[in-house]
Amino acid sequence: MRALSFDAFPIERARSARATNVETSLERLSWLMDDLFRVPVLGWRFGLDALIGLIPGFGDTATSLVSFYILAAAVRYRVPKVTLLRMGLNIALDYAVGSVPLVGDLADAAWKSNHKNIDLLKKRATVSAEEARSGRVSDWLFVGGIILGLIALALGSLFVSFYLMFRLGELFAAIWN
């Protein structure tokens, strides 16, 4: 009995497991947002994400907008949709936890969503930096949906914040009257 040989069939091989090089500007942006400053004795690093996040209401929204740039760049590198979704969840978690005063800012410094997203981009990119000029329309629509979901999360948290402030105002008004 003869063994079946598949050598005659062309099989498209997956890319190697090594990381793809990405644009220096993306790596620099991740470094600025997550690793710019170093605590001298401890060696802990934090970036502008944690500092800007200290500004109530504005900070986490602004840093999420910066994170969207890395997410959009992932489309050009033709990252799979499941990885795009994971990157979007990193941004959502960074935004949601970072919205909690002080504790969220400490979590922001530890979570480093931009650094995680760059690592995902390097591992899952299917084209090199030289080939990354444009993405597929379906990927852009998918990322657009992720960004709309994240904007809905921001608007929802804004609504909850105003509602809680209104209720606290009513509570204090009732106590003082």
C-alpha positions in Angstrom: 0.0 0.0 0.0 1.4 3.4 -1.0 1.3 6.4 1.3 -0.6 9.5 0.2 1.7 12.4 -0.5 0.5 16.0 -0.3 3.7 17.5 -1.6 2.1 18.2 -5.0 -0.6 20.5 -3.5 0.4 24.1 -3.0 -0.3 25.0 0.6 -0.2 28.6 1.8 2.0 28.6 4.9 1.2 30.9 7.8 3.7 33.6 8.6 6.5 32.7 11.0 6.0 33.2 14.8 8.5 36.0 14.9 7.3 39.5 15.5 6.8 42.0 12.6 8.6 45.3 12.7 6.1 48.2 12.9 6.6 51.9 12.3 8.8 53.7 14.7 6.2 56.3 15.2 3.8 53.7 16.6 6.4 52.3 19.0 7.3 55.9 20.1 3.6 56.7 20.7 3.2 53.6 22.9 6.4 54.5 24.8 5.2 58.1 25.4 1.8 57.0 26.6 2.9 54.1 28.8 6.6 54.2 29.6 7.9 57.8 29.4 8.7 58.3 33.1 10.6 56.0 35.5 10.3 55.9 39.3 14.0 56.0 40.3 14.5 53.4 43.0 11.5 51.1 42.2 12.1 51.1 38.4 8.3 51.4 37.7 7.5 53.1 34.5 4.4 55.2 33.6 3.6 57.5 30.8 1.4 60.4 29.7 -1.7 58.0 29.8 -1.5 57.9 33.6 -0.8 61.7 34.0 -3.4 62.9 31.5 -5.9 60.5 33.0 -5.7 62.5 36.2 -7.8 65.2 34.6 -11.4 64.3 35.4 -13.7 63.7 32.5 -11.2 64.8 29.8 -8.1 62.8 30.5 -9.3 59.2 29.9 -11.2 60.3 26.8 -8.2 62.1 25.3 -5.9 59.1 25.9 -8.4 56.7 24.4 -8.5 58.9 21.3 -4.7 58.5 21.1 -5.2 54.7 21.5 -7.6 54.7 18.5 -4.6 55.7 16.3 -2.8 52.4 17.2 -6.0 50.5 16.6 -6.5 52.1 13.2 -2.8 51.4 12.3 -3.5 47.7 13.0 -6.0 47.7 10.1 -3.2 48.8 7.7 -1.1 45.9 9.0 -4.0 43.6 8.2 -4.3 42.2 11.8 -7.0 39.6 12.1 -10.4 40.8 13.3 -10.2 38.8 16.6 -7.0 40.7 17.4 -8.6 44.0 16.5 -11.4 43.2 18.9 -8.9 42.3 21.6 -7.1 45.6 21.1 -10.5 47.4 21.3 -11.2 45.6 24.6 -7.8 46.7 25.9 -8.8 50.3 25.2 -12.2 49.8 26.7 -10.8 48.3 29.9 -8.2 51.1 30.1 -11.0 53.7 29.7 -13.5 52.1 32.1 -11.0 51.4 34.9 -9.2 54.7 34.3 -12.4 56.6 34.9 -12.4 55.7 38.5 -10.6 58.6 40.4 -7.1 57.9 41.6 -7.4 54.1 41.8 -8.1 54.0 38.1 -5.1 56.2 37.4 -2.9 53.7 39.3 -4.4 50.9 37.3 -3.8 52.9 34.1 -0.1 53.0 34.9 0.0 49.3 35.5 -2.3 48.1 32.6 -0.4 49.9 29.7 -3.0 49.2 27.0 -1.0 50.9 24.3 2.0 48.7 25.0 -0.2 45.6 25.0 -1.7 46.7 21.7 1.7 47.3 20.0 2.8 43.9 21.1 -0.4 42.4 19.7 0.2 44.3 16.4 3.7 43.0 16.2 2.7 39.4 16.8 -0.3 39.3 14.5 0.5 41.7 11.6 0.3 39.9 8.3 2.2 42.5 6.2 5.5 44.3 6.9 5.7 48.1 7.6 6.7 48.7 4.0 3.6 47.0 2.7 1.2 48.5 5.3 -0.4 51.2 3.1 -4.1 50.5 3.4 -6.4 48.0 4.9 -9.4 46.1 3.7 -12.8 47.8 3.7 -14.3 45.1 6.0 -11.5 45.7 8.5 -12.1 49.4 8.5 -15.9 48.8 9.0 -15.1 46.4 11.9 -12.8 48.9 13.6 -15.4 51.6 13.0 -17.9 49.5 14.9 -15.4 49.0 17.7 -14.7 52.7 17.9 -18.5 53.4 17.9 -18.9 50.9 20.7 -16.1 52.7 22.7 -17.7 56.1 22.0 -21.0 54.6 23.3 -19.2 53.4 26.4 -17.8 57.0 26.9 -21.2 58.6 26.5 -22.8 56.0 28.8 -20.2 56.7 31.5 -20.7 60.4 31.0 -24.5 60.0 31.5 -23.9 57.9 34.6 -21.5 60.5 36.0 -24.0 63.3 35.5 -26.8 61.2 36.9 -24.8 60.4 40.0 -23.7 64.0 40.5 -27.4 65.1 40.2 -28.5 62.5 42.8 -25.7 63.5 45.1 -26.7 67.1 44.8 -30.3 66.2 45.7 -29.0 64.2 48.7 -26.9 67.0 50.0 -29.7 69.5 49.4 -32.1 67.3 51.4 -29.5 67.1 54.2 -28.9 70.8 54.4 -32.6 71.8 54.3 
